[in-house]
Amino acid sequence: MTSAAVAAPTPAVDGATAQAMFLAMQQRATDAGITLRNPPPEPTTCCGRGCNGCVWEGFLDAAEYWRQEALLQLPG
């Protein structure tokens, strides 16, 4: 019996897609009996001026690192 490969969630592009990705991957981990580290928290200090190096850019980079690390731990 073969199991179908599960597509990896795509990288997050904003806070909402990051939260959806975290939830989906944590559910996959729970189903596989694996505990992932906590995902990075969303920023709370954004000024909304579109700064170069915005805290959201850092968050999305951290979310992608978390996703890649989780993919290494999850079964294919």
Jmol script that loads the backbone (N, CA, C; Angstrom):
load data "model"
ATOM      1  N   MET A   1       0.844  -1.173   0.000  1.00  0.00           N
ATOM      2  CA  MET A   1       0.000   0.000   0.000  1.00  0.00           C
ATOM      3  C   MET A   1       0.887   1.232   0.000  1.00  0.00           C
ATOM      4  N   THR A   2       0.644   2.167  -0.909  1.00  0.00           N
ATOM      5  CA  THR A   2       1.447   3.371  -0.990  1.00  0.00           C
ATOM      6  C   THR A   2       0.664   4.538  -0.442  1.00  0.00           C
ATOM      7  N   SER A   3       1.387   5.475   0.136  1.00  0.00           N
ATOM      8  CA  SER A   3       0.721   6.670   0.647  1.00  0.00           C
ATOM      9  C   SER A   3       1.006   7.825  -0.300  1.00  0.00           C
ATOM     10  N   ALA A   4       0.011   8.644  -0.488  1.00  0.00           N
ATOM     11  CA  ALA A   4       0.162   9.801  -1.359  1.00  0.00           C
ATOM     12  C   ALA A   4       1.020  10.846  -0.660  1.00  0.00           C
ATOM     13  N   ALA A   5       1.901  11.468  -1.415  1.00  0.00           N
ATOM     14  CA  ALA A   5       2.731  12.524  -0.851  1.00  0.00           C
ATOM     15  C   ALA A   5       1.861  13.727  -0.536  1.00  0.00           C
ATOM     16  N   VAL A   6       2.154  14.364   0.585  1.00  0.00           N
ATOM     17  CA  VAL A   6       1.416  15.549   0.996  1.00  0.00           C
ATOM     18  C   VAL A   6       2.217  16.765   0.569  1.00  0.00           C
ATOM     19  N   ALA A   7       1.572  17.663  -0.144  1.00  0.00           N
ATOM     20  CA  ALA A   7       2.258  18.858  -0.605  1.00  0.00           C
ATOM     21  C   ALA A   7       2.614  19.746   0.585  1.00  0.00           C
ATOM     22  N   ALA A   8       3.799  20.300   0.552  1.00  0.00           N
ATOM     23  CA  ALA A   8       4.234  21.202   1.616  1.00  0.00           C
ATOM     24  C   ALA A   8       3.515  22.538   1.471  1.00  0.00           C
ATOM     25  N   PRO A   9       3.082  23.108   2.590  1.00  0.00           N
ATOM     26  CA  PRO A   9       2.481  24.439   2.509  1.00  0.00           C
ATOM     27  C   PRO A   9       3.470  25.427   1.903  1.00  0.00           C
ATOM     28  N   THR A  10       2.948  26.352   1.138  1.00  0.00           N
ATOM     29  CA  THR A  10       3.807  27.342   0.503  1.00  0.00           C
ATOM     30  C   THR A  10       4.284  28.370   1.523  1.00  0.00           C
ATOM     31  N   PRO A  11       5.368  29.062   1.205  1.00  0.00           N
ATOM     32  CA  PRO A  11       5.860  30.093   2.125  1.00  0.00           C
ATOM     33  C   PRO A  11       4.798  31.155   2.395  1.00  0.00           C
ATOM     34  N   ALA A  12       4.844  31.711   3.584  1.00  0.00           N
ATOM     35  CA  ALA A  12       3.896  32.754   3.988  1.00  0.00           C
ATOM     36  C   ALA A  12       4.230  34.073   3.307  1.00  0.00           C
ATOM     37  N   VAL A  13       3.185  34.841   3.002  1.00  0.00           N
ATOM     38  CA  VAL A  13       3.382  36.159   2.400  1.00  0.00           C
ATOM     39  C   VAL A  13       2.846  37.279   3.288  1.00  0.00           C
ATOM     40  N   ASP A  14       2.131  36.915   4.348  1.00  0.00           N
ATOM     41  CA  ASP A  14       1.612  37.889   5.304  1.00  0.00           C
ATOM     42  C   ASP A  14       1.257  37.160   6.592  1.00  0.00           C
ATOM     43  N   GLY A  15       0.754  37.889   7.561  1.00  0.00           N
ATOM     44  CA  GLY A  15       0.432  37.284   8.842  1.00  0.00           C
ATOM     45  C   GLY A  15      -0.615  36.191   8.750  1.00  0.00           C
ATOM     46  N   ALA A  16      -1.647  36.396   7.937  1.00  0.00           N
ATOM     47  CA  ALA A  16      -2.723  35.412   7.822  1.00  0.00           C
ATOM     48  C   ALA A  16      -2.230  34.116   7.187  1.00  0.00           C
ATOM     49  N   THR A  17      -1.439  34.213   6.125  1.00  0.00           N
ATOM     50  CA  THR A  17      -0.947  32.991   5.489  1.00  0.00           C
ATOM     51  C   THR A  17       0.088  32.302   6.377  1.00  0.00           C
ATOM     52  N   ALA A  18       0.823  33.080   7.169  1.00  0.00           N
ATOM     53  CA  ALA A  18       1.767  32.479   8.106  1.00  0.00           C
ATOM     54  C   ALA A  18       1.015  31.661   9.148  1.00  0.00           C
ATOM     55  N   GLN A  19      -0.036  32.231   9.711  1.00  0.00           N
ATOM     56  CA  GLN A  19      -0.802  31.514  10.733  1.00  0.00           C
ATOM     57  C   GLN A  19      -1.440  30.256  10.152  1.00  0.00           C
ATOM     58  N   ALA A  20      -1.948  30.336   8.932  1.00  0.00           N
ATOM     59  CA  ALA A  20      -2.545  29.164   8.285  1.00  0.00           C
ATOM     60  C   ALA A  20      -1.488  28.093   8.046  1.00  0.00           C
ATOM     61  N   MET A  21      -0.298  28.499   7.624  1.00  0.00           N
ATOM     62  CA  MET A  21       0.798  27.565   7.388  1.00  0.00           C
ATOM     63  C   MET A  21       1.237  26.916   8.695  1.00  0.00           C
ATOM     64  N   PHE A  22       1.369  27.707   9.761  1.00  0.00           N
ATOM     65  CA  PHE A  22       1.741  27.151  11.061  1.00  0.00           C
ATOM     66  C   PHE A  22       0.728  26.102  11.499  1.00  0.00           C
ATOM     67  N   LEU A  23      -0.540  26.432  11.380  1.00  0.00           N
ATOM     68  CA  LEU A  23      -1.604  25.518  11.803  1.00  0.00           C
ATOM     69  C   LEU A  23      -1.579  24.220  11.002  1.00  0.00           C
ATOM     70  N   ALA A  24      -1.438  24.342   9.678  1.00  0.00           N
ATOM     71  CA  ALA A  24      -1.425  23.153   8.820  1.00  0.00           C
ATOM     72  C   ALA A  24      -0.240  22.251   9.146  1.00  0.00           C
ATOM     73  N   MET A  25       0.920  22.845   9.339  1.00  0.00           N
ATOM     74  CA  MET A  25       2.108  22.032   9.597  1.00  0.00           C
ATOM     75  C   MET A  25       2.084  21.444  11.003  1.00  0.00           C
ATOM     76  N   GLN A  26       1.547  22.186  11.959  1.00  0.00           N
ATOM     77  CA  GLN A  26       1.435  21.640  13.306  1.00  0.00           C
ATOM     78  C   GLN A  26       0.437  20.482  13.330  1.00  0.00           C
ATOM     79  N   GLN A  27      -0.618  20.561  12.523  1.00  0.00           N
ATOM     80  CA  GLN A  27      -1.578  19.459  12.451  1.00  0.00           C
ATOM     81  C   GLN A  27      -0.928  18.223  11.838  1.00  0.00           C
ATOM     82  N   ARG A  28      -0.153  18.426  10.783  1.00  0.00           N
ATOM     83  CA  ARG A  28       0.578  17.299  10.177  1.00  0.00           C
ATOM     84  C   ARG A  28       1.522  16.667  11.181  1.00  0.00           C
ATOM     85  N   ALA A  29       2.191  17.502  11.970  1.00  0.00           N
ATOM     86  CA  ALA A  29       3.121  16.986  12.967  1.00  0.00           C
ATOM     87  C   ALA A  29       2.369  16.198  14.036  1.00  0.00           C
ATOM     88  N   THR A  30       1.250  16.721  14.489  1.00  0.00           N
ATOM     89  CA  THR A  30       0.446  16.018  15.491  1.00  0.00           C
ATOM     90  C   THR A  30      -0.012  14.676  14.954  1.00  0.00           C
ATOM     91  N   ASP A  31      -0.474  14.666  13.710  1.00  0.00           N
ATOM     92  CA  ASP A  31      -0.924  13.417  13.086  1.00  0.00           C
ATOM     93  C   ASP A  31       0.200  12.389  12.995  1.00  0.00           C
ATOM     94  N   ALA A  32       1.436  12.878  12.843  1.00  0.00           N
ATOM     95  CA  ALA A  32       2.598  11.987  12.717  1.00  0.00           C
ATOM     96  C   ALA A  32       3.238  11.685  14.074  1.00  0.00           C
ATOM     97  N   GLY A  33       2.697  12.270  15.150  1.00  0.00           N
ATOM     98  CA  GLY A  33       3.260  12.035  16.474  1.00  0.00           C
ATOM     99  C   GLY A  33       4.560  12.781  16.720  1.00  0.00           C
ATOM    100  N   ILE A  34       4.723  13.913  16.035  1.00  0.00           N
ATOM    101  CA  ILE A  34       5.947  14.709  16.141  1.00  0.00           C
ATOM    102  C   ILE A  34       5.602  16.032  16.812  1.00  0.00           C
ATOM    103  N   THR A  35       6.503  16.513  17.651  1.00  0.00           N
ATOM    104  CA  THR A  35       6.326  17.826  18.273  1.00  0.00           C
ATOM    105  C   THR A  35       7.285  18.806  17.614  1.00  0.00           C
ATOM    106  N   LEU A  36       6.749  19.861  17.041  1.00  0.00           N
ATOM    107  CA  LEU A  36       7.567  20.910  16.438  1.00  0.00           C
ATOM    108  C   LEU A  36       7.793  22.008  17.472  1.00  0.00           C
ATOM    109  N   ARG A  37       8.865  22.761  17.282  1.00  0.00           N
ATOM    110  CA  ARG A  37       9.055  23.911  18.173  1.00  0.00           C
ATOM    111  C   ARG A  37       7.970  24.933  17.869  1.00  0.00           C
ATOM    112  N   ASN A  38       7.749  25.857  18.789  1.00  0.00           N
ATOM    113  CA  ASN A  38       6.731  26.873  18.586  1.00  0.00           C
ATOM    114  C   ASN A  38       7.111  27.772  17.415  1.00  0.00           C
ATOM    115  N   PRO A  39       6.120  28.172  16.613  1.00  0.00           N
ATOM    116  CA  PRO A  39       6.421  29.096  15.519  1.00  0.00           C
ATOM    117  C   PRO A  39       6.740  30.484  16.069  1.00  0.00           C
ATOM    118  N   PRO A  40       7.367  31.320  15.255  1.00  0.00           N
ATOM    119  CA  PRO A  40       7.698  32.662  15.730  1.00  0.00           C
ATOM    120  C   PRO A  40       6.429  33.480  15.962  1.00  0.00           C
ATOM    121  N   PRO A  41       6.449  34.368  16.958  1.00  0.00           N
ATOM    122  CA  PRO A  41       5.279  35.211  17.210  1.00  0.00           C
ATOM    123  C   PRO A  41       5.183  36.338  16.185  1.00  0.00           C
ATOM    124  N   GLU A  42       3.957  36.756  15.911  1.00  0.00           N
ATOM    125  CA  GLU A  42       3.772  37.898  15.014  1.00  0.00           C
ATOM    126  C   GLU A  42       4.293  39.160  15.694  1.00  0.00           C
ATOM    127  N   PRO A  43       4.813  40.096  14.910  1.00  0.00           N
ATOM    128  CA  PRO A  43       5.307  41.338  15.499  1.00  0.00           C
ATOM    129  C   PRO A  43       4.158  42.187  16.061  1.00  0.00           C
ATOM    130  N   THR A  44       4.495  42.964  17.050  1.00  0.00           N
ATOM    131  CA  THR A  44       3.498  43.854  17.660  1.00  0.00           C
ATOM    132  C   THR A  44       3.928  45.314  17.595  1.00  0.00           C
ATOM    133  N   THR A  45       5.060  45.582  16.945  1.00  0.00           N
ATOM    134  CA  THR A  45       5.616  46.935  16.970  1.00  0.00           C
ATOM    135  C   THR A  45       5.663  47.621  15.611  1.00  0.00           C
ATOM    136  N   CYS A  46       4.924  47.133  14.617  1.00  0.00           N
ATOM    137  CA  CYS A  46       4.959  47.734  13.285  1.00  0.00           C
ATOM    138  C   CYS A  46       4.338  49.128  13.327  1.00  0.00           C
ATOM    139  N   CYS A  47       5.024  50.079  12.702  1.00  0.00           N
ATOM    140  CA  CYS A  47       4.514  51.455  12.679  1.00  0.00           C
ATOM    141  C   CYS A  47       3.612  51.710  11.482  1.00  0.00           C
ATOM    142  N   GLY A  48       3.608  50.783  10.507  1.00  0.00           N
ATOM    143  CA  GLY A  48       2.733  50.923   9.347  1.00  0.00           C
ATOM    144  C   GLY A  48       3.236  51.863   8.271  1.00  0.00           C
ATOM    145  N   ARG A  49       4.499  52.287   8.352  1.00  0.00           N
ATOM    146  CA  ARG A  49       5.026  53.225   7.349  1.00  0.00           C
ATOM    147  C   ARG A  49       5.769  52.546   6.209  1.00  0.00           C
ATOM    148  N   GLY A  50       5.807  51.217   6.183  1.00  0.00           N
ATOM    149  CA  GLY A  50       6.492  50.506   5.098  1.00  0.00           C
ATOM    150  C   GLY A  50       7.994  50.652   5.145  1.00  0.00           C
ATOM    151  N   CYS A  51       8.554  50.643   6.323  1.00  0.00           N
ATOM    152  CA  CYS A  51       9.994  50.830   6.504  1.00  0.00           C
ATOM    153  C   CYS A  51      10.795  49.733   5.805  1.00  0.00           C
ATOM    154  N   ASN A  52      11.970  50.092   5.327  1.00  0.00           N
ATOM    155  CA  ASN A  52      12.918  49.106   4.835  1.00  0.00           C
ATOM    156  C   ASN A  52      13.401  48.343   6.058  1.00  0.00           C
ATOM    157  N   GLY A  53      13.282  47.024   6.022  1.00  0.00           N
ATOM    158  CA  GLY A  53      13.641  46.226   7.191  1.00  0.00           C
ATOM    159  C   GLY A  53      12.506  46.167   8.205  1.00  0.00           C
ATOM    160  N   CYS A  54      11.288  46.252   7.721  1.00  0.00           N
ATOM    161  CA  CYS A  54      10.099  46.197   8.577  1.00  0.00           C
ATOM    162  C   CYS A  54      10.115  44.939   9.441  1.00  0.00           C
ATOM    163  N   VAL A  55       9.530  45.042  10.624  1.00  0.00           N
ATOM    164  CA  VAL A  55       9.457  43.885  11.512  1.00  0.00           C
ATOM    165  C   VAL A  55       8.718  42.731  10.849  1.00  0.00           C
ATOM    166  N   TRP A  56       7.802  43.023   9.921  1.00  0.00           N
ATOM    167  CA  TRP A  56       7.081  41.960   9.213  1.00  0.00           C
ATOM    168  C   TRP A  56       8.008  41.203   8.270  1.00  0.00           C
ATOM    169  N   GLU A  57       8.990  41.878   7.692  1.00  0.00           N
ATOM    170  CA  GLU A  57       9.970  41.180   6.855  1.00  0.00           C
ATOM    171  C   GLU A  57      10.740  40.170   7.700  1.00  0.00           C
ATOM    172  N   GLY A  58      11.150  40.573   8.887  1.00  0.00           N
ATOM    173  CA  GLY A  58      11.848  39.673   9.787  1.00  0.00           C
ATOM    174  C   GLY A  58      10.969  38.510  10.210  1.00  0.00           C
ATOM    175  N   PHE A  59       9.696  38.793  10.476  1.00  0.00           N
ATOM    176  CA  PHE A  59       8.762  37.740  10.857  1.00  0.00           C
ATOM    177  C   PHE A  59       8.600  36.731   9.728  1.00  0.00           C
ATOM    178  N   LEU A  60       8.425  37.218   8.501  1.00  0.00           N
ATOM    179  CA  LEU A  60       8.238  36.304   7.374  1.00  0.00           C
ATOM    180  C   LEU A  60       9.497  35.482   7.113  1.00  0.00           C
ATOM    181  N   ASP A  61      10.669  36.074   7.323  1.00  0.00           N
ATOM    182  CA  ASP A  61      11.917  35.308   7.213  1.00  0.00           C
ATOM    183  C   ASP A  61      11.962  34.220   8.289  1.00  0.00           C
ATOM    184  N   ALA A  62      11.570  34.570   9.514  1.00  0.00           N
ATOM    185  CA  ALA A  62      11.551  33.592  10.606  1.00  0.00           C
ATOM    186  C   ALA A  62      10.512  32.504  10.338  1.00  0.00           C
ATOM    187  N   ALA A  63       9.365  32.890   9.770  1.00  0.00           N
ATOM    188  CA  ALA A  63       8.325  31.913   9.443  1.00  0.00           C
ATOM    189  C   ALA A  63       8.828  30.929   8.388  1.00  0.00           C
ATOM    190  N   GLU A  64       9.565  31.422   7.408  1.00  0.00           N
ATOM    191  CA  GLU A  64      10.107  30.537   6.369  1.00  0.00           C
ATOM    192  C   GLU A  64      11.163  29.603   6.958  1.00  0.00           C
ATOM    193  N   TYR A  65      11.993  30.101   7.849  1.00  0.00           N
ATOM    194  CA  TYR A  65      12.983  29.241   8.510  1.00  0.00           C
ATOM    195  C   TYR A  65      12.263  28.153   9.300  1.00  0.00           C
ATOM    196  N   TRP A  66      11.210  28.530  10.024  1.00  0.00           N
ATOM    197  CA  TRP A  66      10.428  27.557  10.799  1.00  0.00           C
ATOM    198  C   TRP A  66       9.826  26.507   9.868  1.00  0.00           C
ATOM    199  N   ARG A  67       9.283  26.951   8.719  1.00  0.00           N
ATOM    200  CA  ARG A  67       8.673  26.028   7.749  1.00  0.00           C
ATOM    201  C   ARG A  67       9.703  25.028   7.230  1.00  0.00           C
ATOM    202  N   GLN A  68      10.871  25.529   6.853  1.00  0.00           N
ATOM    203  CA  GLN A  68      11.918  24.644   6.335  1.00  0.00           C
ATOM    204  C   GLN A  68      12.381  23.647   7.400  1.00  0.00           C
ATOM    205  N   GLU A  69      12.535  24.112   8.632  1.00  0.00           N
ATOM    206  CA  GLU A  69      12.931  23.233   9.725  1.00  0.00           C
ATOM    207  C   GLU A  69      11.846  22.165   9.971  1.00  0.00           C
ATOM    208  N   ALA A  70      10.577  22.571   9.930  1.00  0.00           N
ATOM    209  CA  ALA A  70       9.477  21.630  10.136  1.00  0.00           C
ATOM    210  C   ALA A  70       9.431  20.587   9.018  1.00  0.00           C
ATOM    211  N   LEU A  71       9.665  21.015   7.782  1.00  0.00           N
ATOM    212  CA  LEU A  71       9.643  20.080   6.662  1.00  0.00           C
ATOM    213  C   LEU A  71      10.709  19.000   6.801  1.00  0.00           C
ATOM    214  N   LEU A  72      11.834  19.348   7.403  1.00  0.00           N
ATOM    215  CA  LEU A  72      12.893  18.358   7.622  1.00  0.00           C
ATOM    216  C   LEU A  72      12.455  17.291   8.622  1.00  0.00           C
ATOM    217  N   GLN A  73      11.566  17.645   9.526  1.00  0.00           N
ATOM    218  CA  GLN A  73      11.135  16.711  10.565  1.00  0.00           C
ATOM    219  C   GLN A  73       9.909  15.891  10.178  1.00  0.00           C
ATOM    220  N   LEU A  74       9.092  16.426   9.270  1.00  0.00           N
ATOM    221  CA  LEU A  74       7.839  15.763   8.914  1.00  0.00           C
ATOM    222  C   LEU A  74       8.075  14.673   7.879  1.00  0.00           C
ATOM    223  N   PRO A  75       7.324  13.587   7.993  1.00  0.00           N
ATOM    224  CA  PRO A  75       7.431  12.540   6.965  1.00  0.00           C
ATOM    225  C   PRO A  75       6.912  13.053   5.632  1.00  0.00           C
ATOM    226  N   GLY A  76       7.521  12.608   4.545  1.00  0.00           N
ATOM    227  CA  GLY A  76       7.192  13.042   3.185  1.00  0.00           C
ATOM    228  C   GLY A  76       5.800  12.840   2.840  1.00  0.00           C
TER     229      GLY A  76
END
end "model"
wireframe off; spacefill off
backbone 0.3
color backbone group
